[in-house]
Structures are given as C-alpha cells and as structure tokens.
Amino acid sequence: MSKEDPPPMKSPPTFQIKVALIGNVSAGKTTVVNALFRDKFGEVSMKRTTAGINEFAISSRNEWALVSDAPRDSHSVLKEITQDNLELRTSEEVKTKRFEIELDEALCDMRKDTQLVVVDIPGINEADMSKKYKNYVESHWNTFDCVVVVMDGRQGVNTEEQVSLLRFVKSNLESKKDVPIVILCNKIDDQDDEEQEELVLEAQREVEKIFGVPDRQKSLQEVLQATTASKETTNGTKKHKWKKKNTKPSDQVSPVFIPISGVTAFIFQTCSNMPLERFREFDQKLIAKLGRDRIGKFRWKKLSKEDRIKEAHEAVSDPEGYQAGVADSNFDKFLMVLSSLVGGKTAQEKMIQNQIQVSLSTISSGPGIVEKLETIYSTVLALSLGDSEAKNAHLSEIKSTFWRLYKGMEQSCFAKEKSSTTLNSFGPLADELKKYRDFATAVGWNSEADLSVVFLKNAVRRFLKSMKSTPGFVKDLKVVYCAIKEMSLEAEDSPIVEALKESFDRLFHKLTEEKFAAFASADAVGNLSVLGDELVVYSKLATEAGWTNEHLKVAAKFKQLVLAQIGSLCELASNGPSQQVFGYPDSSRPTSFAALSWLDWKLVLRSILLVRYYDRQFCLDFGREIILMECLLESEPEVRAEKNDEQCTRCQSVLTFNRICTRCSRTQHNTSVNLEREKKYMCPSCVGQELDCNRRCGNCHVFYHPHSEHATFSVCPIDGYSLDLYTGKCHSCCKVWKQFPNLPVVKIRHDGNGLALSGSQHVVNIPSLLSDPNHFGHLAWRYCELMATGVGQHSGHQ
C-alpha cells in the first residue's frame, strides 16, 4: 500500500465490551486511563477534575469503524474534556461523551467484530451532586462487562467511604449483573515502604472479607499464569490446555486485587516511545520524579537541567528500563489481568452471551417488546456461535421472553380494578402481537406466528366481553377491527367479526338506556348527542369494512333514536305544563321537564320542527310525529292539566279548566251561584266577542279561564271596554280586573348571538344552530346529515 492510499477501513463493530472505571474522588482513575492509553487523554490534578462520563472506543492504529468519525488524537480529546469539566462541575446533569481513539497496540486480543470501550466515570462520592454518578453506575451496571475499582492506597480502608465503595460494588454484583472485578489499590509509589505495605494488606483483607473470597494473592498468580500460557500458545511456543476444573479462570479470580502506582505507570507507559523533543515538553514534576527514582536523588541534584532531561529520557526509553519501571508500578500485572478477563474469543463470546441474557431479563413489559427482541435476535445470529445448542437456547429464550412479557401486558390490560378497558391498553397489546407475528413469519417461526394469531383471537373476545358502555366505545371497536384486519382474520375468521358487531348492538343498547334514563331535564338534551356520535363513527367503520347490512342497522337505530326523543317529549308535553315556574330567580330556575311552562314546551317542540325546513328527509321519515307535535301546539289549552277546584255535579270528580270532567268526560255547565261567574265574559283577543258558558270564544275558538296564565286582560271581559293600563279598572262597570300574579310581559332581547326571550316566563334556552348538541333538534339534524350520505339507501328510505 502506498502512502497516498487511504488507511484501511473495517466494518462497524457488531459488539462492544465495556470496561468501567469507578472509584471515589481523586483516587486516580483518570491517571490509570492515561496509563492504559499511553498518552494524556484526561485531565489530572490533585483536586477533583473529571465531571463528565467519557467513553473511549478503542481501535488499532489505522483502523476505525465506518460509523464513526476519524479517530481523535489525545490533544483534541484532552482539550474537549477539560472544557466539559469546567461546564459540568456545578451542573446536576449527567453528560456522556464518546471518543473514538486509536492505539499502537491493542490492550487485549479482540474479536474482529468486537470493540473495547473504556468508560471513565467521575467519583461516585461527589459532594453536592445528589449521588448522580452513583446512580448512573447503578442504572448502567448491566451494560458493563468488567469493572475496575480504583482505590486510594494511601488511605487503605480507614475511611467509611472506602468500605462503602467496596460494599456498593458487592451489592451490584449480587442484585444485577455478575461481572469480573479488578480492584486497583492505587498510589502505592514505594513498594518497600512498610507503612504502605501494611495499608495494602489491610485493604486486601477487607476485600476478602466483603467479597467472601479467600487468598486474593493466590488467585492473582493463577490468572497471571493463565495469561502467560495464553501468550505462549498464541506465539506457537507452547500449547496450553485448561483442565476441566479450570476451564473458566476468570470465574475463580474475581475480584483480583492489585496494588499499583498509577503515576509511575503513566510516566513509563507514556514516555517510553516519546521523542526527546516532545519529552522536553512533558510535565517537569513527573520528569523530576522519574529522575530521582531511577538516577538517584544525590546524583539528580548535581545534574544540569538539560542533562536531567537527557538521562531521564534514556532511562525511560531503554526497553529494559521501561519493563523494569512498569514492573515496579505493578501495572504490568494489571494489563495481564485485564487481557485475561476481557480478551480472547472465548472470554468475549461468554461476555456477549451474558449481555444477551441480561438484555432478555431486563426488558420491561410494555410497548416496544418486539423491537428489542429483534435486536437481540440479530445479536445472537451475528455472534456465530459454534455450538448450535447454545444458539438454539438463546432463540428459545427469546420466544419465552416475548410470551412472558406479553402476558404481563395482557394482565395489565384486563386488570379487574380498571373501570373500563380502553384503546390505550388494548391497542398496544394487539400491536405487539401483530409485530411478533410478522417477525416470527420473517425468521421462519411458523408455530410462533400461528400462536400469535390464537392469542389475538382470545384477546379480542376478552376485550369485547370486558368493554363498558361508555361514550367513545366505538373507537375502541375500531381499534379491535384494525387489529383483526392487520392480522388478516377478517375473511378467514368471520365469528370474530360477528362478535364485534354483536358487541356494538349490546353496548349501544345499554348506552341508550343510560342516556334516556338520565333524560329528565332540558339541560340533559346534549347527552343524547353522544348516541348520535357513536352511530356516525360506527357508520364510518361499516363503510371502511364494507358491511352493507350494518349501514341498514345504523339507519334503523338512528331513526328509532329520534323517534324515542320526540315521543318522550310529546308525552311529557301532553301531561301538562307546570304552574310553578314563575317568580324563580334566574340562578335557581328548575330545569326538570315537570317544571316547564307551556311557553317552554313551545320552544322545545318548535325547535325540533325546525328541522323540516332543513331537510326533506325529516318530513318523509317523521311525518306522523310532525303532525303530532303540531296538534299539541294548536290545541294547547286542551292538553294543559291546569289546577281547578270545581267538581263534576254527577261524580264529584275534578273538572279541567274548560269544565270537562276528568272521569265521565262530560262538559259541565256553570251552575255556580257566584254572580261574578254567572256574568258574560268577553274574549280578550276578539274585542266585543262574548264567551259561551264554557268560556270559549265563538270567533277564535280559544278557551279562557280567569286563573289561567293566559288571562291577561286588556279589555273588560264583561263590557268589552278597555281597561286602565295601570289599575286594570273598567271605565264602564268600574270593576278592577287583576292580571295573573307575577306575570311579566314577554319581551325580546338581542344577546349578541341572535334574538332571545327575556323575563322569567321560560327556562329553556334554545341554541341558534342545529349543530349545537344542546339544541333539541340536533339529533334529528344529525340523522338527516347521515342519511344524506346514502347510509340508508337500501333500507327503504327515499
């Protein structure tokens, strides 16, 4: 390959192995990261530095994933992280950034389809941060494949924070995912210091006590021997086979306890391949530490500045010096342990399988199950397991996981404590079954696809059975139909469709009974519009589904609905208006039908008759009802059950206001000795026209009664002369005729939306538009609107 050729590109990695570094504040996590990468990628200081979670995705030199940008160099990464630390240090936000980096040498042997990702997490004991980093570790523990715990070795386990850190790790191991653990006892810069040695032993004993694993040193030797053997096998110098009892060394050694000097490791790891010119720009304090440790304090003091830099560079550049320096820091052991735990095809295959198991166990019951299972299925196929039995086990668990989670959704959907089953619960349930059927069909799981159809049928039947007659139930039925249609059950399983239609009949009948039972006042008329809404929505569903017979059913039900409303109102009107509506304040007027005056009933009945001017269909379908309402309006005095204290001379039954016996139906002549009633009365409307003995006008044929609300006299009923406007006194006979108590004059007012009646004579307010659900003619108008679409064209309606 020539220099002009672009660097080779590899396909995006299918899998990731995540190694998380956690610890308390200033334990040296970032220093360990820099030592691992052999360059300064993170900010290092004596005070708290890292404030964001940084993920380092590692690729070998000249190789990186197509899905990412070109790998970042250490200088740009350090600059960005330093800026982020300044912004996030006082923030409650948990911010994660991913950096694609490349290393000259891989940290461990990686599968071609797998990428190693190192996650640097700020101190979990951050002050005033509301435990946000500790919570992050807990919530993301299942995504980690290995955890490196960095402790401050100079503190040992003398602080509660150190012990709390270890117990925190142990708790997550037991309650969440079991992953390999490496415990680095950092800042052990002088291995021969007796005091530091005692602190290390003390920390090691505490680790053994908390994790319940004895002799960590022996386990460390085992893993080091395994790593050495593995390297020899790779180089072809020696073949090594694990014994049966030692097939998985990582299971025996975790957690591994290693005392290290992160600073020393960083110096030798970073500077060993560094040119002299760049070495001059290196941290002078670290160069001085290197010189005193390698050259000696006495000789170091005698050297000039330039000689110090040269000799320090020679000490760290020498291969033997480098190996000795890394060995003194114990960092070589850490690299070997890390390579053993997360490196190699076998270990990584095991970790990926563990990821699959954890992913399956942590999927929650709810929408989106199938999408997650599809991702896991792709992961299983991409893993290319040599053992077909292991692959089949994963696929079988995918199936069982779906049905386990689906049953959880089903149980929630049909919970007994729910007042009603809504499309918010059934819709996602049916959607998951459809997605799983499609997924199972695509991958060749025919039995699973058939099973999903069976479960959908059962869910539909159960849903229809549990539905409540609440407004909007037809929308739920439409969701059911869509689920049936999407699963292609509409043609092949007609009983399901018939069950849906029967459910509509049952629920609509029940809802109609409920609404008419509550139809006891003028204010409740708007509730009947809900029934019309349900019929309109069902009509649209029938059109979409091609159910011709259902159109006929809708037209018939709607007509019966309008007939029921008109019949109820006519029956109530014929029972007689109330005499007790006058004198009520506007705020306390009764709205029950029993409290309506005849003027209110006029408003009610005429508002329905208004529809005949809108649509001819209303006259054709409700001609008989129109005649009935007109008769009620024309014969208003005869249908009014006015209170009367006169009795029939034969059967002593109460007479009506027009002197008709309520029992024998005979007209009684006035036989009262009351001289006032014996006098001739005049019709208030037809001046000079006398009333007969039954107080009926021979001209206009209207009955009048002195105690009727219609006895608003403008002329003397005896003489026919005009009455005084203010006193009601006749100028001829000087008799004073009083109007009915509290009877105001009906006036017209303009309320901004049109004309309206004023005064306290009526309690019914009629909206201006027929489209208003509170209009008494609204239901009939909706019927005409629906019939205009051709819904009932085959039902005999023309």
Summary of the structure (lengths in Angstrom):
residues: 798
radius of gyration: 46.8
end to end distance: 86.5
largest distance: 148.9
contacts: 2400
relative contact order: 0.05
helix: 52%
strand: 10%
